[in-house]
């Protein structure tokens, strides 16, 4: 997790420069693990690598996955596109849609190399 707050696009670019991509939690357990690992209680919001910029209501993640808006990862009444919110953020209660030009922290993920997987 980066200690600076950035826009969604800046967070995406930082992660690419570090050889990864913005985090995309795949389960409630993974979301909670990320929150506990990064001590996100002090700044609970962080960017998630999914957006519906191209087509409103079609959430596409940076790993190419289409994310179902009915998925349990979304908080109640989310995504709601209030004020043209096209980028996803995570917090302890789930995912929210948020304006992409707002700022939050960014968490990057990358796949382990074959050598790291053997350890």
Residue pairs with C-beta under 8 A, 6 or more apart in sequence:
1 38
1 40
1 46
1 105
1 106
1 107
2 11
2 14
2 105
2 106
2 107
3 105
4 105
5 43
5 103
5 104
5 105
6 14
6 47
6 103
6 104
6 105
6 106
7 100
7 101
7 102
7 103
8 47
8 51
8 87
8 98
8 100
8 101
8 104
9 100
10 106
11 22
11 47
11 104
11 105
11 106
12 21
12 22
12 47
12 49
12 62
12 106
14 106
14 108
15 21
15 22
15 49
15 106
15 108
15 109
18 108
18 110
19 110
20 108
20 109
20 110
20 111
21 49
21 62
21 63
21 108
21 109
21 110
22 47
22 48
22 49
22 62
22 106
22 107
22 108
22 109
23 34
23 46
23 47
23 48
23 49
23 90
23 107
23 108
23 109
24 48
24 49
24 50
24 61
24 62
24 63
24 65
24 109
25 31
25 34
25 48
25 73
25 90
27 73
28 72
28 73
28 94
31 73
31 90
31 92
31 94
32 92
34 40
34 46
34 90
34 107
35 41
35 44
35 90
35 91
35 92
38 46
38 107
40 46
40 91
40 92
40 105
43 104
43 105
44 91
44 92
45 89
45 90
45 91
45 98
45 104
45 105
46 89
46 90
46 91
46 104
46 105
46 106
46 107
47 87
47 88
47 89
47 90
47 104
47 105
47 106
47 107
48 61
48 87
48 88
48 89
48 90
48 95
49 61
49 62
49 63
49 88
50 59
50 60
50 61
50 62
50 65
50 67
50 87
50 88
50 95
51 59
51 60
51 86
51 87
51 88
51 100
52 58
52 59
52 60
52 79
52 86
52 97
53 86
53 87
53 100
54 60
56 81
56 86
57 69
57 79
57 81
58 66
59 66
59 67
59 68
59 69
59 79
59 88
60 66
60 67
61 67
67 73
67 88
69 79
72 94
73 94
73 95
74 94
74 95
74 96
75 91
75 93
75 94
75 95
75 96
76 94
78 94
78 95
78 96
78 97
79 85
79 88
79 95
79 96
79 97
80 97
81 97
82 97
83 99
84 99
85 96
85 97
85 98
85 99
86 97
86 99
86 100
87 97
87 98
87 99
87 100
88 95
88 96
88 97
88 98
89 95
89 96
89 97
89 98
89 104
90 96
98 104
